[in-house]
Amino acid sequence: ATNWPEALRAAYEPVSCLSASETGGIFLVSRRAEGMKGILRISVGQASEDAAAEYRILGQLNDPRIPQALFFQEEEGRGYLVRQYMEGQTLREYVEIHGILSEKEIIDIALSTCDILSLLHNQSPPIIHRDIKPENIIIAPDGGIRLVDFGIARVFRENATSDTVAIGTRPYMAPEQFGGTQTDARSDLYSLGVVMIFLATLKHDRTNIGQRYPYAGLAPIVSRLVKA
């Protein structure tokens, strides 16, 4: 922390290191003023540019289900982004404890996630998260759903034909995220469909959903979500 920018050190104190590399890291920090917890991500190169974009995107959203952007500074080629820490369990952690979820649980999680995605997709221009996966969906202590990690989120560009970089988490990526066409709101919905498959099967198999998916009432919805 002695190498952090002066303004960052003045406002935040380190609590723990969550991960680190030679070029950056992720830290749990506490704001000195009132003890509010935050996640500090230190990044370089393209990742630093992504952090600056994430700060701008979070700054235009004001919703308790999405982390607040608390601090950003670039210094000596590094980006220092602090966002609000969201209390709770990731959906991945929840499934590791509880196993396959019930149909009602999946419906509740999917609808709550759709509510958040609706907020993003109805911005002008729309915001595309591009990394919808169990690790980025938080079940808060009150049972509510939170969405985190806007590190590769982007603003939809009306006249673009493709994304600048093909990026995402492979099992959950829509076909267009591998390049060729631009991602849009449907890309996030595709990823949500794969999340719903995982929650019901603990796998990512998108074939023969009508026969494989254990909840017949949801199968047509999931099939539609994961269409190219």
Backbone torsions as a table, in degrees:
resi	resn	phi	psi	omega
1	ALA	NA	-20.7	178.7
2	THR	-65.1	-17.5	179.6
3	ASN	-92.8	-3.4	-179.7
4	TRP	-72.0	155.7	176.2
5	PRO	-57.2	149.5	-175.7
6	GLU	-57.8	-41.7	-178.8
7	ALA	-64.1	-36.0	178.5
8	LEU	-68.7	-45.0	-179.9
9	ARG	-64.6	-33.3	-179.7
10	ALA	-69.0	-32.5	-174.6
11	ALA	-95.2	-28.2	-173.1
12	TYR	-132.6	145.6	172.9
13	GLU	-115.3	144.0	-179.1
14	PRO	-72.7	143.0	176.1
15	VAL	-109.3	-51.5	178.2
16	SER	-158.9	158.8	176.3
17	CYS	-97.0	122.0	-179.4
18	LEU	-89.0	-34.8	174.2
19	SER	-163.6	155.0	-177.6
20	ALA	-153.0	152.0	174.1
21	SER	-141.6	-178.4	-179.9
22	GLU	-67.7	-24.8	-174.5
23	THR	-105.2	-13.3	-177.9
24	GLY	-171.8	-161.2	-179.7
25	GLY	173.8	171.9	177.8
26	ILE	-125.6	129.4	-173.6
27	PHE	-131.4	145.8	167.8
28	LEU	-87.9	128.2	-177.9
29	VAL	-128.9	166.4	178.7
30	SER	-130.0	131.9	179.6
31	ARG	-75.7	126.8	-172.5
32	ARG	-62.0	-31.6	-174.0
33	ALA	-62.6	-45.3	-175.3
34	GLU	-141.0	5.2	176.3
35	GLY	84.1	9.4	178.8
36	MET	-61.6	132.0	-179.5
37	LYS	-81.5	144.7	177.1
38	GLY	-141.1	164.2	173.9
39	ILE	-109.5	118.7	177.2
40	LEU	-97.8	125.5	173.7
41	ARG	-116.0	122.9	176.9
42	ILE	-104.2	127.0	-174.6
43	SER	-143.0	163.4	179.9
44	VAL	-132.0	164.1	174.5
45	GLY	61.8	-135.6	-179.3
46	GLN	-60.7	-36.2	179.9
47	ALA	-62.8	-32.7	177.2
48	SER	-68.2	-38.7	176.0
49	GLU	-64.9	-39.4	177.0
50	ASP	-62.8	-38.3	179.3
51	ALA	-64.0	-40.0	177.5
52	ALA	-63.8	-40.3	178.1
53	ALA	-66.5	-40.1	178.5
54	GLU	-61.7	-41.3	179.3
55	TYR	-60.6	-42.5	180.0
56	ARG	-66.6	-43.0	-178.4
57	ILE	-64.3	-48.9	-179.8
58	LEU	-63.3	-32.1	-179.3
59	GLY	-65.0	-25.6	-179.5
60	GLN	-92.0	-5.4	179.8
61	LEU	-105.2	134.8	179.1
62	ASN	-131.6	86.6	-175.7
63	ASP	-149.2	133.9	-176.5
64	PRO	-66.2	-11.4	179.5
65	ARG	-89.3	-2.1	-178.3
66	ILE	-127.8	136.3	-177.6
67	PRO	-64.3	144.9	174.8
68	GLN	-76.3	147.0	169.6
69	ALA	-83.6	121.3	-172.8
70	LEU	-105.2	-32.8	-173.4
71	PHE	-162.5	140.9	170.0
72	PHE	-149.5	138.1	175.7
73	GLN	-153.8	141.8	172.5
74	GLU	-108.8	132.3	-179.9
75	GLU	-151.3	127.7	177.6
76	GLU	51.7	44.4	174.8
77	GLY	81.1	2.8	179.1
78	ARG	-114.7	145.2	174.5
79	GLY	-104.2	134.3	179.6
80	TYR	-118.5	106.2	-178.2
81	LEU	-115.0	128.5	173.3
82	VAL	-115.9	124.7	173.3
83	ARG	-121.2	159.6	179.9
84	GLN	-58.7	137.6	173.8
85	TYR	-82.2	128.6	-179.1
86	MET	-100.4	117.6	-179.6
87	GLU	-67.2	146.3	174.1
88	GLY	133.1	-169.8	179.6
89	GLN	-107.9	140.1	171.0
90	THR	-69.7	156.7	178.0
91	LEU	-61.2	-33.9	175.9
92	ARG	-61.2	-47.4	179.2
93	GLU	-62.5	-40.2	-179.2
94	TYR	-61.9	-43.7	-179.8
95	VAL	-68.3	-35.8	178.3
96	GLU	-62.1	-29.8	178.6
97	ILE	-84.8	-45.0	-170.0
98	HIS	-99.0	-14.0	-178.3
99	GLY	77.1	-158.8	-179.3
100	ILE	-56.5	136.1	-176.7
101	LEU	-90.5	157.9	178.6
102	SER	-74.6	164.8	178.3
103	GLU	-59.6	-42.7	-179.5
104	LYS	-62.9	-42.4	179.3
105	GLU	-62.0	-43.2	-179.2
106	ILE	-64.3	-42.6	178.2
107	ILE	-60.7	-47.0	-178.8
108	ASP	-60.7	-44.8	-179.1
109	ILE	-66.4	-43.1	-178.4
110	ALA	-64.6	-44.8	-179.5
111	LEU	-64.8	-41.5	179.2
112	SER	-64.8	-39.7	177.6
113	THR	-66.4	-39.6	177.3
114	CYS	-61.8	-36.8	177.3
115	ASP	-59.2	-42.1	179.5
116	ILE	-69.8	-43.7	179.5
117	LEU	-62.5	-35.7	177.6
118	SER	-60.9	-40.1	176.2
119	LEU	-59.8	-45.7	-178.5
120	LEU	-66.1	-47.6	-173.0
121	HIS	-72.7	-16.9	178.6
122	ASN	-96.2	6.3	170.2
123	GLN	-68.6	163.5	179.1
124	SER	-124.2	104.5	-0.6
125	PRO	-75.8	166.2	-178.3
126	PRO	-61.6	148.9	173.7
127	ILE	-103.7	128.7	179.2
128	ILE	-108.1	121.8	-175.9
129	HIS	-70.6	-47.1	174.9
130	ARG	72.4	3.5	178.7
131	ASP	-144.3	48.6	177.6
132	ILE	-75.2	115.9	-179.6
133	LYS	-159.3	164.2	-176.1
134	PRO	-58.4	-30.1	-179.3
135	GLU	-69.6	-19.6	-177.3
136	ASN	-105.3	3.1	176.1
137	ILE	-108.7	121.0	-174.5
138	ILE	-106.3	133.4	169.8
139	ILE	-95.8	110.1	-176.2
140	ALA	-72.7	163.6	178.5
141	PRO	-55.9	-28.7	179.1
142	ASP	-86.0	3.9	179.6
143	GLY	90.2	-7.8	179.2
144	GLY	-73.1	164.4	-178.6
145	ILE	-104.1	137.0	176.3
146	ARG	-124.0	151.2	177.6
147	LEU	-120.8	126.5	-175.6
148	VAL	-125.3	178.4	176.2
149	ASP	61.2	80.3	176.3
150	PHE	-96.2	27.4	-174.3
151	GLY	-62.8	-27.9	177.8
152	ILE	-118.9	15.0	175.7
153	ALA	-63.2	154.9	179.5
154	ARG	-145.4	159.5	174.5
155	VAL	-90.6	131.6	179.7
156	PHE	-64.1	132.0	179.4
157	ARG	-108.1	118.5	-170.9
158	GLU	-55.7	-39.6	-172.7
159	ASN	-102.4	4.2	-179.6
160	ALA	-76.0	146.9	178.0
161	THR	-100.1	-18.7	178.7
162	SER	-158.5	165.0	175.1
163	ASP	-74.8	154.8	179.2
164	THR	-65.0	-40.6	-177.0
165	VAL	-132.6	135.7	173.3
166	ALA	-77.8	118.3	-171.8
167	ILE	-153.0	154.6	179.4
168	GLY	150.3	-167.3	176.5
169	THR	-108.4	114.4	-162.8
170	ARG	-45.6	-52.9	-175.6
171	PRO	-61.1	-22.0	-174.3
172	TYR	-105.5	-1.1	-174.6
173	MET	-77.0	134.4	172.0
174	ALA	-69.9	155.1	-177.1
175	PRO	-53.2	-38.1	-177.5
176	GLU	-67.9	-17.1	178.7
177	GLN	-74.1	-12.0	177.0
178	PHE	-87.2	1.6	177.8
179	GLY	110.5	160.7	177.1
180	GLY	111.0	-47.2	177.5
181	THR	-136.4	167.2	-177.9
182	GLN	-80.3	141.8	172.5
183	THR	-73.0	149.2	174.0
184	ASP	-144.9	-165.8	-175.5
185	ALA	-56.2	-33.2	-179.5
186	ARG	-64.5	-25.5	178.8
187	SER	-64.9	-41.8	177.0
188	ASP	-65.4	-37.2	179.9
189	LEU	-68.4	-36.2	174.9
190	TYR	-58.4	-48.4	-179.7
191	SER	-61.5	-38.6	176.8
192	LEU	-62.1	-38.2	176.4
193	GLY	-60.2	-40.8	177.9
194	VAL	-67.1	-37.6	175.2
195	VAL	-59.1	-42.8	-179.8
196	MET	-65.3	-34.3	174.5
197	ILE	-64.8	-45.5	-179.3
198	PHE	-62.0	-43.0	-177.1
199	LEU	-64.6	-26.7	-177.1
200	ALA	-96.7	-16.9	-173.8
201	THR	-133.6	-14.0	-173.3
202	LEU	64.3	18.9	177.0
203	LYS	-131.6	177.1	-178.7
204	HIS	-119.4	18.4	-175.1
205	ASP	-69.1	117.0	-176.9
206	ARG	-99.4	9.4	-178.1
207	THR	-95.5	148.8	175.2
208	ASN	49.3	46.5	-176.9
209	ILE	-60.4	-37.7	-179.7
210	GLY	-57.4	-32.7	179.7
211	GLN	-94.9	-34.3	-172.8
212	ARG	-85.6	-34.0	-171.9
213	TYR	-70.5	128.9	-171.2
214	PRO	-73.5	-16.0	-177.6
215	TYR	-112.5	102.2	-171.8
216	ALA	-59.5	-35.1	-178.9
217	GLY	-66.6	-28.5	-178.8
218	LEU	-92.6	-18.9	-173.9
219	ALA	-54.2	-45.2	180.0
220	PRO	-64.3	-33.7	179.0
221	ILE	-68.6	-46.0	179.4
222	VAL	-63.0	-41.9	179.2
223	SER	-58.6	-41.1	-179.6
224	ARG	-68.9	-39.3	-179.0
225	LEU	-61.4	-37.4	-173.1
226	VAL	-99.3	19.0	171.0
227	LYS	-74.8	143.1	177.8
228	ALA	-62.2	NA	NA
